[in-house]
Structures are given as C-alpha cells and as structure tokens.
Amino acid sequence: MKSPQPLQKHDKIAIVATARKTKKEDLQPAIQLLQQWGLQYVIGSSIGLEEHQFAGSDEERAKDLQQQLDDPKIKAIWCAKGGYGTVRILDLINFSMFKKNPKWIIGYSDVTALHAHIHNLGIATLHAQMCIGVETKSEASRVSLQKLLFGKKVNYQFQSHQLNRNGIAQGELIGGNLSVLYSLCGSNSNLNTTRKILFLEDLDEYLYHIDRMMQNLKRNGMLENLAGLIVGGMSAMNDNSIPFGKTAEEIISETVAAYDFPVGFNFPAGHIEDNQALILGSKVKLEVTENGSLLSYLEE
C-alpha cells in the first residue's frame, strides 16, 4: 500500500464537493483551520454549484476532482460535504496521474465510496471530518487530522463495551460508512476484506436496514476472513412502530458471533463529536481487552 507524502508548511489543499452542494461562506471555519496549520487552500470549481441537492452535475463535480487530482501543486484534497453523490462520479475519473503522484484524500461518510475505490488502487486515504462542521467536532478530531496529514502517527485508546470480543489482531485498516460499503458490493470498488481490520460507522438508518446490510456483508463472504472489526458511531438510529428488538451494536455483534476475530465497539470516529482521523490502508494493530481497546499504527 502506497501512502501519499506528508504535508509541509505552505502546501496547498484543494476543497472540492463530490456530493452535496456547498457554499463558500460555509467553509470559513475549515479555511481558518488550514491557515492556522500553515497551509494554503484552493477552492474547487464545484463549490457554489447547484443541481438539486448536488454540487453541480456529475460531470462538473468529476471535472473539479479530476483537476485537483492531476495538479502537482495540490498536495491534498479535502471533501467539503457528504450526503450522497460521490459514487456517481467514480467512473468518470481517470486515476492514472493520481497513481503516479498520490495525495491525501480526506473525508468520511459518503466519501467512503472514494476511499474504497482508491484502496483498490493500492493507495492510502484519510477517513476524517469533512470541511463542513469541522468546528463543531472535538479538538482531538482536529488534532488527529493535523498530525496524520503532517506525517505524525497517533494511537487511539477507547472504552470497553459489553459486546466487545477480546483479542489481538494486525492487518490493513479498511472500511467507513456501512451503507456506502453495502452499496459497493458487486462493483469494482468493493473491498477485499481478507485478513483486514474493518471499521464501520453509520447514521440515521432504520435498525432493520443495519441488519440487512450486515447480512449482505456476511453472505458476500466479507466477514468470515476478517482479522478484526472496529465499530464507531452508530448514531441516531430509527425503528419501526413494531420494534426490531436490538440496537445497531447488538445487530452487528450477532452477525459476527460465529467468527473468532476481536471486535471493539466505542471507537471515536463516525457521525459523532469525537470523529478522529484514520489512515485507511495503513497497517494497524488492534488490541481489545477487558479494560478497553487500543488501535495503533505499525511501522511499514
């Protein structure tokens, strides 16, 4: 797995909208943060465009992303907002220049589609907070993003959970938003999970949807050969008038009960205030114990 180069002071980061529309004035907290870090920013042509809920047409969003991928002066690309729409432009992008000169792709949620697609190209990406809302997140979420961008690794300690399964595992870290990963099954962006450590998070889903998606991953063979599983925020879940009867965490635990890999819940990432940054594609070590869990990066 190839990792982009760490950023240096005065490097340029492009802000693009791969999914929902975004206004430039809403980016000011993110722009100020980049300036505090000593970085320059470039506003992509997709910012301010509108086509219903999208930041312009698929072609316009793809054109902006393509330009930033191909520009050697741009050292990282920060996705402005999630929602839905990134998957619509994946097949419009030519990644040949990016593969020769990889740069950090930053985002989460809907950007999981881009993370997964790029993972299959053999390049690491950053699962981290979008531009929009970065000021509302924890200081740890901002610090973790800054450290990883500048080449400093971090370790993550997280609280124990009654559904944890203790154990130690090593492998490449993959994953992101469960709904998006589910939607990629059967496509050329689908992830090979064998001996990998899978991270999952989601927001605003019906509980039976969580069960359906987990059953899909299971029936596609994406769970049986995992090295480990990490579960982040499963936030603002919905239920029917006749309750499903289990929480999202209980559904996930039940789905993987037949396997023996370690499982750690309560990870600080996802649609939560403490949305800490992760290097997808990096080799990590997961330790789940009765006293809590630890995720650490391994030397490559």
Secondary structure as UniProt FT lines:
FT   TURN            9..10
FT   STRAND          12..16
FT   HELIX           24..27
FT   HELIX           28..36
FT   TURN            37..38
FT   STRAND          40..43
FT   TURN            45..48
FT   TURN            52..53
FT   HELIX           58..70
FT   TURN            72..73
FT   STRAND          74..79
FT   HELIX           86..92
FT   HELIX           96..100
FT   STRAND          104..107
FT   HELIX           109..111
FT   HELIX           112..119
FT   TURN            120..122
FT   STRAND          125..127
FT   TURN            132..133
FT   HELIX           134..136
FT   HELIX           139..149
FT   TURN            150..151
FT   STRAND          156..158
FT   TURN            162..163
FT   STRAND          167..177
FT   HELIX           178..184
FT   TURN            185..186
FT   TURN            188..189
FT   TURN            194..195
FT   STRAND          197..203
FT   HELIX           207..219
FT   TURN            220..221
FT   TURN            224..225
FT   STRAND          228..235
FT   HELIX           248..255
FT   TURN            256..258
FT   STRAND          263..264
FT   STRAND          278..280
FT   STRAND          283..289
FT   TURN            290..291
FT   STRAND          292..297
//
